[in-house]
Amino acid sequence: MKKNKTFLLEARKRIALVAHDNMKGELLDWAKYNKHTLRQHELYATGTTGGLLSDELELDIHRLKSGPLGGDQQIGALIADEKIDVLIFFWDPMSALPHDPDIKALLRLGVVWNIAIACDRTTADFLLTSPLMHSKVDVNLPDYQNYLNRKIH
């Protein structure tokens, strides 16, 4: 039987904001519309996206490297270290990108660590307007100890 552990997600969430080049305008429009809500949380973003958001919103944003230069992996590492609670990732489903494996790995880590993920504007709107977004929440996380203790032949 799979065991779970529970942890408390604080009311002030740590939100990662990521957008592919063709989606930066969409993310920027969404963020401007939600500026007052976003300012209540701690924001992280990959390179160019972080610069655009910081300039437009006049909010402090932890800026990481550009996605193709390792920013996606930096966000993934923060997720694995339980330092990101929400991932807003406006990705372009119509363009193949050279760093697609990094993107897939980032989304996989979000699911492994059971964080909230939005990949489009509608889902991001639902997520940001949820009462859970602004309150403390108990979150279940699979206990991966059995996986870590497995014997490999």
Buried (B, 14 or more C-beta within 10 A) or exposed (E): EEEEEEEEBEEEBBBBBBBBEBBBEBBBEBBEEBBEBBEEBBBBBBBBBBBBBBEEBEBEBBBBBBBBEBBBBBBBBBBEEEBBBBBBBBBBEEEEBEBEEBBEBBBEBBEBBEBBBBBBBEEBBEBBEEEEBBEEBEBEBBEEEEEEEEEEE
